[in-house]
Amino acid sequence: MAGLKSWNEIAPPHLDIVNGSFDEALFAADLGLVSKGEGPQDYLDAQLFVQKTYLTANLRTALVEIGNRLAGNPAAKAVHRMQTEFGGGKTHTLLSAYHLFGNARALSRTRLARQLSSSIKDGRLPQATVVVLDGSALTPDRTKENRSPGRTLLGHLAFQLGGQEAYEGVRAEDEARQATSTAHLVALLKRYTPCLILMDETLEYLAKTITADGDQGALTTNTLVFIKELTTAVANTPGACLVATLTASHLEDFTGINHEDLLERLAKIFGRTENVITPVEGDDIFPVLHTRLFQSTGTPAQRRTVADAYGDYYAEQFGDALPAVYRDPVYRDRIEAAYPFHPELIDLLTHRWGSLSGFQRTRGALRTLAHSIKALHAEGRISPLIHPGDIPLHDPGVRAEILKITGGSYLAALNADIIREDSRARIEDQRRGGEVEKLRLATKLATTAFVNSFGSDKVPGASDAQMTVGVGRPGLSRGALEDVRDTVKNVAWYMRYEGGRYRFTTEPNLNKVIVERESAVPEDAIAELLEKATKSVVPAESPWRTQTDVLSSADVRDEPRLTLALLDPEHRVEPSAPGAVRDAAHRILSEYDQSGRTNKNTLVLVAPDTGALGRARALARTLAAMRELRDDVHRLKRFNQEQQADLRERVVRAEDRLPGLLTTAYRHVFLLANGTGGSPPTTQHLDLGLPRASETVTSRVTERLRSGDGLLDRLAPAALLSDRFDLLPADVEAVEIEDLLKAFRRFPRLPKLASVEVLRDCLAEGVRRGVFGLVSGATWQAADAVIRIGEEISPDEIDFQPGTWLVRAARAQALRGPEAPPAHPSDTSSPRTGTPIAPGTREPTTSEVPAPRPPSAGPTGLRLHIADVPADKVRDVVKVAVLPFAAQGAEVRVELNVSVRSSKPIPPHVIDLVVEEGLGQLGLRAETHEQ
């Protein structure tokens, strides 16, 4: 992939992530449990905890401020309020303070302690008494779970500060569930300074007081009064510090409680004295994730190489199609900082998902990413970065995290479109094969749309730019990406495109509803659509009479006029084995009902290609379903105006596309050929290939036959006398022109005449130029026969009835006798070619025209070198210098050397998608050399 190493070669994950043995509890720290000596060892062991803690700038500032307050620095803030989204590092900050200042002496030699000590008064961490008031672990009554005799926060505070002795000093207020005075609290705190009070899940504790107090509200009010007095007391007690979080993680368990009112009252209390702490802000989360998930993230040079490759890719492949933020040099810095994650993935998890109640910012991101890394590493997925589209939604661990925020109702959408082997996106990957299947591009695009479908944005879903950065990587062309993206939009069952956004819903989209309707479309409706569209692609244009649905020889009349007939779909051609259809075509071309066909040279058959006809049939079924849905007023009301407009546009596009698919399908031409020397004619098979825009089957067959001289609009007079046509053997002097016309209609060795006028014009020209004569009478040798040679004759005078003969020129002259004037042609055209003769040059007589060279005298091999052919002449060159040889049954091979010079850079998607993909469909490949 553009020479870049895969992320897992540079950034090896921790072993517990790779083998899946990590404890998910590690991503959900709980201060209350740790204070009770419970929880994962990584949180209980102070040495291990600080070793795995990444010190962000904001976390360092907070811990230094707390340390200075505990060390007696009067300038340090006393009361701190944590301001984070859920999972934004608040619990980790509380645990850092808990371990560092509760075990200051034991941790003094650690790297983290040394990083902080230089900025704290006296140059060392102060050892403090730490009190933990965790609202999720405490109840407003006396229970064993509280591990304290206290019934209120006041009782718990006193007991944790000084044990039973300190509790006895507040017992009366605690048992009465009353607050105390600020002076009393100051006295209590002074006895146990330095002391650090950590309050977590405060809002949850207040919710519990409401539940415990019924409708009275006294306990809640007294708790709020206590908190207010505590903040004041701490602020007035040197060496005392309070750190509190006000939000709660599980308030959904307390229905009917006015959380907003409680939070507002708490905020007012702390607002008087607080210092706001935001431990993880912006891109601080990158190193936090790195520390927990990876052993290393490579060298700066390795990360920069990847960042620059992506920056160049965005600029060169997409330009202004991507917002400037992705092409700005600053974004390269973000890619380097986030490596091996794409910044878009982390922004998605921490910003969009972080605002959802079921997803806690840092811990939710850690859990999701841990499961993702485990799955991607196990599957050996190669990519320079981990993008949003790389999230393995099929992994049970990842899926469980996502369903927490989406709800189980989205499982049907995941199964149908993304995660199952027979899902719509997976099938599209397999259908395309090649690089698309290797990258699972369709699946990644659908995944990008899905993960962007949730969050606090007013307009959910992924924009075109987000779809691009969600999967785009160096080496993947813009054309391929956008083509697959548009296809996924049209095949997914639960993804919608609304307002310029791709998003998933739990309701089936138009694609799903259409597919459901397709199963109920009757066969006769499909047949009717195909019949109508088929007739439109084989119009009755000169020189053809056309018809469709030919199944047997009895279906095509034996007529002397040119007929172009489309075989019934039952006679469809398997490209690898056209023999069965050739045999059926031979019977139709050779026979008429139960007898032989007389006019064998007037009938041309065209059979459909199996694959292309299948696609046309599938589209006809879809079109019928869409029309039915469009006309179903009741069902249509379930879709918004944009979707209804989309349905109408799809119907129009399908109606326009169906004839084109049928033109592509009817590409196999069968006609009789050869039959020389008395041998029976054989059936020739011509493959018309892929059509150009606006072509019909009629025009394609006409052009192909004309290009190989199989269909003539003009006939040189000398050709009637040639050995090739064998119409007038050497020992025969005359032939009735009626028989000439019949020969062109009956004998496949002859070219087809576009009309009877071609032969009339040929005969008139031959008489005028003295190539042969026309004799009318009872017999051509009759004494009273009318002889015409070397004179003007109107084609309208020529009637193909018995009694008119074509007679060799010498014999016609002899019949005229010596009194007849010699033939002096008045024109200046060659009898064989019709090309002008230089003025004053005698035109050769028929006897002087050299006979056609016998086949044995011609070469059996030929190589043509045609140089400097402009693009607009290539088709003409093929027509005049390639197809005539193929029409003679020769094996022709063409080697093309295409030289391209452009004043502007050639877009890579033109080479990758248009040229290489197009050649691939033809079974060809090109060696491309950039110059």
N, C-alpha and C positions, 0 to 999 in steps of 0.2 A: 504494500500500500504506500506508493510513492517513496519507498525506501525507509519508511519509519518503522521502528520496532513496536511490537505490541506492548500495551501498558504493563502487563504482568511480567514482561522480561526486565523492565526497569524498576517497577515498584512492587516487590513481592509482598503479599499480605502476611499478617501474623498467622502462625500455624493454626491457632484455634479458629480463625476465620476460614482458612483453606479447608480444614477437615470438618468444619461445622460443629465443633465442640464448644463454641462460645456460649456463655450463659446470657440469655436475653436480659436477665436481671441487671447485668452490667450496664445496660443502656437505660436503666430506670432507677437512678439513685434515690434513696429515701433517708432523709436525715433522722427521722424519728426512729427507724429501725436500727440505724448505725449507733445512735446514742444508747440503744438497749443492748448493743452487742450482737445484733442480728444483721443478716444480709451477706452479699458476696464478699469474699476475702479481699478483693481489690479495693473495696470501700472500707472494710474494717481495719485492715493493716495500714497504719499511718505511713510507714516507710514505702510500701508498695503504691499507695495512693498518690503521694507526692511525686514518686518516680514517673508515673503515667500521666501526670497533669501537665498540660501545655499552658504556659503563662502568657495569656494575651495581654495586650497593653492595658485594657480596661480592668482586667482581673488584677494585674499588678498594682494599678493605681488604688483599687479598692482595698487590697490586703495591706498595702503600705499605710493607707489612711487609718485602717482599723488598728494596725500595729502601733502607730504613733499615739493614737488615743489611749490604748492600753498601757503604753509606756509613760503616760503622763504628760504628753505634749498638749498644752492647753489650746493650741491653734487647730488641732485635729478635730474633725467633726465627730459628734458623739452618736447621732442617730442616722442610720442609713436605710433607705428603702430600695429594694431590688425592683428594677423595672425591666421586665423581659416578657416576651411571648412565652407560652408554655413550651418547655423544652429548650429555653434560650440560655441555659447555663446557670440558672439561679441556684438549684440544689447543689451543683458542683462548687459554686462559689461558697455556699454555706458550709459544705464539707471541707473545703480548703481552709476556711477560718477555724472550723472545729478542730481539725488535726494540727494545724500549724501553731495555734495559740494554746490549745489544750495539751500538746505534746512538744512544746517549744524546745525543751532541753534535749529530748531524744532526737529531734529532727534538725538540730542546729548545724549539723555537718552536711546536710543534703544540699544538692544543687539548688533546689527551689528556695531553701532557707537562705542560702548565700546570696541569691539574686535579690532577695528582699531586704536583708539585714542592713545593707549599706545605706538604705534610705530611711531606716527607722531610728528613732532616738536611741542613743547609747550603742548603736551598731549591732544590735542583736534582737532576736524575736523575744517579746515578753511572754512569760508563762502566766496564763490566766485561768481563772475558774470559768468554765464554760457551762452555760445553761441552755438547754434545748426545749423550747416550747413549740412543739409540732402539732398543729391543729388536727392533722389526720391521725395522730397517734394518741391524742388525749381526748377524754370525754368529760363533760361538765358534771361529773359525779364521782364518787369514790369507788374505784374498781381496781382489781389486781393489775389490769393492763396498764394503768397509769404509773405503776411502780412508785407511788407517792401517796402519802396520806391526804394530800390536798384534793379539794373539790373544785377549786377555781384556779385561774392562772396565777393569782397571788400566792396560793398555797404551794403550787408546783414550783414557782420561782424561789420561794424561801427554802423549800426542802432541798432543791438542787444546789442552792448557794451554800447552805450551812447545815444540811441534814435536819434531824429531828429538833435540835436545839433552835435553829433558826425558824423552823416551822411553828414551834410553840409560841413564838412572838407574834404570829399572825393567825393563830388557830381560830380565835373568836370571829374575826372578819371572814375567814375562809368557810367556817361551818355555817355562818349566817349568809354566805354567798354575797357578801358586801365588799365594796371597794375599800381602800384605806386612804390615808392622806399622802400627799407628795412628800411631806417632811418625814413621815414614817418610812417611806420607800428610800429616801436619800440615806437615812440612818442605816437601813438594812444593807444597801449597796456598799456604803463606805466600809462596813466591817469586812467585806469580802473582795475588795478591789485588789489587783485588777480583775475585773469580771467582764465576760463577753456573753451577751444574751442573744440567742439566735431564735427568731420567731419565723416559723414556716407554716404555710397553709392557714393563715390567720382567719381568712374569710370562711373557711370550712368550719373552724371552731365556732365562730359566731353563728353559723347556720345550725350547728348542734345545740347551741344555747336556746335558740328559738324553739326547736323541737322539744327540748327538755322542759322548757318553761311554759309550754302551752301558749295561751293567748295573753298571759300577763305581761311579758316583755321585761320584767324587772331584771332577770339574769343577764339578758343581752345588754340592757342599759348599763348595769353595773360593770360588765366586762369592758364595754367601750370606755367607761369612766376610768377603769383601771389602766387600760392601754394609754389613755391620755396622760394620766398621772405618771405612768412609767416613763414615757418619752421625756416628760419634764424633769423627772428625778434623774434620769441618766444624763441628760444634758447638764445637770448641775452637780454631777459627781465625777470629779477627775478620776481617770483610770477605769471608768465604766463605759461600755459601748453596746449599742443595740443595733442589730441588723435584722430587718424584717422583710418578708414577702407578703403582699396583701392578697394577691390572686389565689384561686384554688383550682386544682386540677380535676376535681370530681363533683362539682356542684350540680351536675345533672342528676345526682342521686338524691338531691333535696328539692323535690318539686314543690311548687307553691310558695317558695321563698323569694322575696324581692332582693336578688343579689346586687342589682345595680345600686339600690339605696344603701345597703350595708357597705359596699365598696366605696361609695361616695363619702359616707361618714368616716370610714377608716382613712381615706385619703386626706380629709380635712384635718384629722388628728395628727397624722404624720407630717402633713404639709407645713406645720408650724416650725418644725425643727429638723426636718429630714435633709439628707444628702443622697441624691439619686445615683444608684449604681446600675450600669448596663454592662454586665461582664462579657458578653459575646455580641459584637456589633459588626454588621457588614461582613467583610471577607475574613474576619477573625475566625470564622468557623472552619475555614480550610485547614489550618494546621491542627485544630482540635480533631477533625476527622482523620487527618493523616496519622496523628499520634496513636489513635486508638485502633486503626484498621491496618496500617502498613508497617513493615519493618523499616522500609526506606522508600523515599519517593525519587530516587535517582539524584544525579548531579544537577547543578544549575544549568550547565551546558546542555544536558540531555533534555531537560524540561523546556529550555529556550528553543531548541531545534524543533520540537513539536509545536510550540506556540507560533513560531515564525511560519512553519508549514501551513498551519491552519489560517493564519492571517493572510498569507499569499493566496491560498485557495479561495477564501471568501472574496478577496479583491478581484482575482483573475476570472473566476468562474461565474460570479454573481454580480459583481459591480454594484450599481445602484439598486438592484433587485433586493439587496439586503440593507437594512437600516445602517446608517453610518456608525452606530455604536459597535457593530460587529467588525467593522473594517478599521476602526480607530486603533492606533498603536497601543493605547491604554488597555484595550481588550486582549491584546497579546500578553500583556503583563498579568491579566486576570487568568488567562489560560495557564500560564506558567505557574502562578500561585496555587491554582486549584488542582493541578496535575496530580493523579491521573484522571481526575474527574473533569468533565466539561463544565465550565462555570454555569451553563444553562441548567444543568441537572441539579446543582446545589441550590441555585436560585429557586428552582421549582419546588424543591423539598422544603427549604427554609422559609421562603416568602409566600408562595401560593398555598402550599399544603400547611405551612406553619400557622396559618390563620384559621385552620379548621379545628373544631373542638376535639375531634378524635385523634389528632396527630400532634404530638409534642415535638417541638422544633428540632433541637439537637438530638435528643434521644430517639425520636421517630426517624430522623435522617440516618442515625447510626444503625438502627435495627434494619431499616430498608436496605441501606448500602451494604451492611454485613452479609445479608442473605443474597444480595445481588452479586457481590464479589465472589462468594462461595460458588454460586451457580455458574457464573461466567468462567471462573477459573477451572471448574470441573469439566465444562463443555469445551474448553480450549478455544473460546471465541477470541479472534484476533482483531484488535483495533487499537489505534494510537491513543484514544481516549475512551472513557466510558460516558456515552451520551444518554440523554433522556430516552431515546429509542432503544437503547441497549438494556433497559430494565427488564429482567426476565420474568414477565408476568406469569409464566407457566410454573415458576418455582413456588412450592407451597408456602414457604416462609415469606417471600415477597408478596404473594397474593393475599396472605392473611393480614399483613400490615395495610395493604391498600384497601381491602374490604372493610377495615375498621373505619375508614373515612368515607368510603363510597356506599357502604351497605351491601348486603347480599343480593339485592335486586340487580346489581351490575354483573353478577356471575354469568348470567345468560349471554350478555353482550361479549364478555371475555371469551367464553367458550365458542361462540358462533364466529367471531371475527379474528381472534388473536391466538389463543393458547392451544387449542386442539389441533391435531395433525390435519384434520379435515376442515379447519377454519378457513374463512374466506381469504384472509391475507396469506396463509400458508399455501393454499392452493394456487394463488396468483404467483407466489415465489416459484413454486414447482413448475407452473405453466411456462414461465419465462426462462427458467434455467440459467445457466451461465453465471455471470457475476451477480446478477440479481438474486438468484437462489443461494449462492454462496454467502452473500451478505445478509440474506433474509430481509431484503430491502422493504418489501411490502409489509412484512410483520413489524419491522422497526417503525415505519411511518404510521401504521395503525396504533402502535404502542405510544408514539409521541402524541398523537391526537388524544388517546385515552388519558394519559397522565396529566395532560393540560386541561382536562375537562372539569377539574375540581379546584376550588379556591375561592378567594374573596373578590376576584375580578367581577366587575359588572357584566362583562361579556366573556363567558367561559369558552374555553377551546384554544386551539393553537392557530396562530396566524400562519401565512405562507412562510414568513421568515422563521418562525419557531419550528415549523415542520422541517425547514432546510437545515437549521443548526442542530435540530434534534437527531438527524441521521447523517448529514453531510460530512464527508471526510476526504482528505486529499486522495486523488485517484478516482473518485466517483464523479462522473460527469453531471453537469447540471441538467442536460437533456434527459438522461436516464432517470435521475431523481424525480424530476417534475412529471415525466411520463408515467412512472409507477405511482406517484402521488395521486395524479388525476384518475388513474385506473382504480386505485383503492377506494377513492371517493365513490366510484360507480359500482363497486362490487360489495362493499361492506354492508352489513345488515343493520347495524346500530349506530354507525357514524353518520353525522349530518354535516353539511356544509352550509352554514347560515351566517350572514353578515360578515363574510370573509374569514370565518373561523371554522376549523374542523373540530368537532366535539362528539362525544358519545353520550347517548341517553339510554334509558331503559325501554323506550318505545321503539319498535321496529321502524326503520326509515322506508323511504320509497323503494329502495332496492329489495328489502325483505318482503314488503307487501306485493311488489311486482312478481317476485319469485313464487310467492304463495299462490298468486293468481295464475301464474304460468301453468301450474299443475292441473288447473281446471279448464285450460283452453282446449276446445275440441279440435280434432284433427282436420275437420273440414274447414274450420276457420283459418288454420295454418295453410292448408292447400289453396284456399281462395286467395290469400295474400300472395303466396308464391306464384300462383298462376298469373295474377294481374301484374306483378312486378316483372315476371319473366317475359311476358309479352312486350313490356316497355323496353326491354334491352335487346330485343330482336325485331326492330321495326322493319316493315316491308319497304326497303329502299332499293332503288335501282342498283343492280340489275335483278334483285332477288324477289321471289315470292317466299314468304316465311311462314312457319308453323311451329307449334310446340307440342310437347308430350307425345312424341313418337315412340311407341312401344314395339311395334312389329312392322313388317314390310307393308301390310295392308293399310297402315295409317297414312302412308304417303302415296299420293296418286302418281302414276307413271305418266308424266307430262313432258312435253318438249321444251318447257321453259325452265330457267334456273330456279332451283328451290333450295332454300337454306332451312334445315329442320333441326330443332333441338330435341334430343332424345329425352325420353321420360327419365326422371330421377332414378328409376330402378336400374338404368344402365349407367351408373356412376363409375368413374374410373379411379382405381387405386393406382397412384403414380408408379408404384414399384411393380405392378402387375396389370398392365392394360389389356392383356391378351383376351380376356373374356368379353370385354366390351368391343374389342376389335372384331371378334368373331360375329357378335350380334350385329355390329354395324355392317359387316361384309354381307350378311344375309339380306339386310334391308336395302343396301346399295345395289345388290345383284338381282334381287327378286322383287316381284310385286304380287302380293297375295300368294297364290299357288303356282305362279308361272314366273318365267324370267322377266326381269325389267328390261324394257327396250331402251329407254333414255338413261343409260347408265352414267353419262357424262354431265347430266344436268343437276344431279343431287349431291348436296354436301350435308353431312351430319355433324352436329356438335354435341359432345357429351359433357356432363358436369364432373368436376373434380370432387372426390369424396369429402375431403377435409373442408374445402371452401363451401360446398353445398351444405355441410353440417352446420357451419357457422351462419350461413344465410337462413337455414331452417330455424336455428336457435333465435336469431334476431326476429324472424317472423313471429315466433311464439311470444317473444317479449313484447313486440309491437302490439300484438293482439291483446295481451294482458294489460298493457299501458292504455290502450284505447278504451278498454272496458272500465278500467279504474277512472280514467278521465271523465267518462260518462256516468260514473256512479256518484251522484250528487251527495248522497248521504255519507258515504265513506270518505269522500274528498274533504268534507268539513273537518276531519280530524287533522288535516295538514294546514299549515299557515299559508299565507299568500305567496311567500317566496318558494315554498315547496310545490304549491300548485303550479306556479309559473315554471318551475323546474320540470315538472311532469309534462307540461305542454311542450316545452323545448325538447325534451327527450323524444316525444312522439314525432316531432318534426324531424329531428336528427335521424331517428330510426327509419322514417319514411324516405328520407334522402339517401340513407346509407344502404338500404336493402337492394336497390337496383345495382349499385356498385359491387356488392358482394356477389350477386348473381352473375354480373359480367365477369368477375374474377373466376367464379365457379365454372362457367361454360367456356372452357379454354382448350378442350381436347377435340380437334377437328379430324374427322374421318372422311376420306374420299377414295374412289377407285383411281388407280394409276397404272401406267405401263400397259401390259397386254399386247406387246409387240411380237411380231413373228408368229402370230397365231396362238400364243400362250394366253391363258386366261388372265384377266387383270387381278392385281392384288390390292389390298386395302392399305392406304397410306395413313399414318397417324402424325398429325402436326400439333405440337404444343404451342399455344399462342403466348404463354407466359403471363406476366402480370400486366394489367391494362393501364393505360394513361387516363387521366381525369377526363370525363365527359365522353369517353369511347363507349360504343355499344358492341354487342357481339357481332352484329351485322357489319359494322365498319371495320372491326378487327379482322374478320374473315376476309372481307373484300381486300383490305390492304395487304394481308399476308399472301393471298393468291396472286394479286397483281405484282407484288415484289418478286415473286418467283416465276413470272410469266405463265402462271396457271390460269389466269383470267385476263383476257385481252380486250382492250377498248379499241385497238387498231391492229390490223393484220397486213403485213407486207405481201404484195401479190406473189412474189417469188416463192414465199413459204408454201403456197398451195402446190407447187411443183417439186418441193424438196423431198429427199429421201426420208427425212425425219418424220414428215407428216404421212408419207406413203399413201397419198390420195390418188395419185396418177402414176401407176407403175411404169417402168421404162418401156414396156412393150405395149402400152395403152396410149392411144392418141387423144381420147376424149372421155369426159365424165359428165353426167347430168348434174347441174348445179343443185337440183333438189336433193340428190344423193350426197353432195358435199355438205349441205346443211344438216342432213340427217347424220352424217358421219361425226360432225362436231358435237352433236347431241348424244350420240350413242357410244363413241369409242373413247375410253379413258386415257388412251395414249395421246390424245389431242388436247390442246388447251381449251378452256371454256371461253365461249364468246359472250361478251357482256350483253349483246343483243344481236338480232338478225341483221341490223344495220351495219355491224362490223364487217360481215361477209359481203353485203351489198357494196359498201364503199371499197372493199378490197377488189372485188370483181370489176367495178367501174374503173378503178385506177389501173388495174392490170390491162384492161382493154385499151385505155387511153395511151398507156405507155408501150403497148405492143408486147407485153410479157406473154400474153395468151389472147385468144379470141373467144368471143361468145357467138355460138351458132344456134339459131332457132329454126325449127322445122319439124317435119315428120320424123326425120333422122338427121343426124349432123352431117351426113354425106348426101342428103337429098339435093337434087338439082335446083330446087326452088328455095333452098334454105337461105335465111338471112344471116350474113356473116358480118360481124363487127370486130374490127381490130385496128388499132392505131388511130382512133377517133374518139371524140368526146361522147360520153354516154352518161345520162343521168341515173343515179342509183335508183330513182323511183321507177325507172323503166324495167328494172330487173325484178322478175317475179319467179319465185321458187316453185314453179309448176313443171310438170313433164313437158318436154319438148325444147328445153334450152340446155345446151352443153357448153362446158369449158373445153376448148380445143387447143392443143399445143400451138404456139405461134407459127412455126414453120408450116404445119399442116393447114392452119387457117389461111395463111398467105397463099398456099397452093390452091386451096379451094376457091379463092377469089379469082385466080387466073392471072395471066400476064397483063390484062388491061387494068388491073387494080393498081392504084398508086401505092408506092411503098409506104410503110408506116414511118411517119416522122413525128415523133412525140413533140408536143408543143411545150411541155414543161421541162424542167431541169432537175428531175429527181432520179435517183438511182432506183432501178427496179427491185433490188433486194432490200435495201435499207430505207429507201425513201429520202435519203439525204441529198442535198443540192449537188448538182454537177457543175463544174466550172463552165461559164459561157463559152460556146464555140467548141466544146468537147463532144465528140460523138458518143451517144449513149450506147452501151453494148446491147446487142440483141440477146434474146433468151438463150440462143445456142452458145453465145460467147460468155454467158455468166457461168463461172465455174461451179460445178456440182459441189454440194456440201461435202466436206472432208469426212470420209468414213471414220467411225469411232476408233478404229484401230490406229489411225494416223495421229490421233491426239494424245497429249501427255496423260499419264495416269496419276501424276502428282503435280502440285502447283503450289508455289509460295509467293504471296503478294506482300510487298512492303509499301505501305502508304504512310507518308510522313506529314507532320504539321496539319493535322485535321482539326479545325476549330470545333468547339463543343456543339454548335448549332448544326454541324454537318455530319455528326457521327451517325445519326439514324439513317441519313441518306446513303452514307458509305456502306453501312450494313446491308441496306436494301439492294444496292447495285453490285456490291463486290463480295457478299457473303451468302445471302439467301438464294441467289440463282444456283449456286453449286449444291446447296442443300436440297433444293427442289429437284435436282437431277439424281438424288440418292447418294451423293458423295458424302463421305465423313469429313466434316469441316470442324476445325478447332481454331479458335481465335485467342491470341495472347495480346492483352492490352497494356501498353505503357502510357500511363496518364501523367502528364507534367502540369503542375498547377503553380501559377504565379499570381499573387494577390497583393494589392497595395495595403490591405488591412489584414490583421491577424485572422487566421481561419479559426472560428470557434471550435473548441474540442468536441462539442456535442455533434457538430456536423460530421466529423470523422467517426466518432464512436457510435452514435445512434443512427444517423442517416445512412452513411456509407457502409460501415462494417455490419450493422444489424441488417441492412437491406441485402447486402451480399450474402450474409448468413442464411437468410430466408431462401435464397436461390441455390444454396448448397455450395457457395463459392467463398473464397477468402482473398484478401489482398495483403501484400507486404507493403507496409507504409514506411517511407523514409522521409523524415523531416529535413528540409533544406534551408 
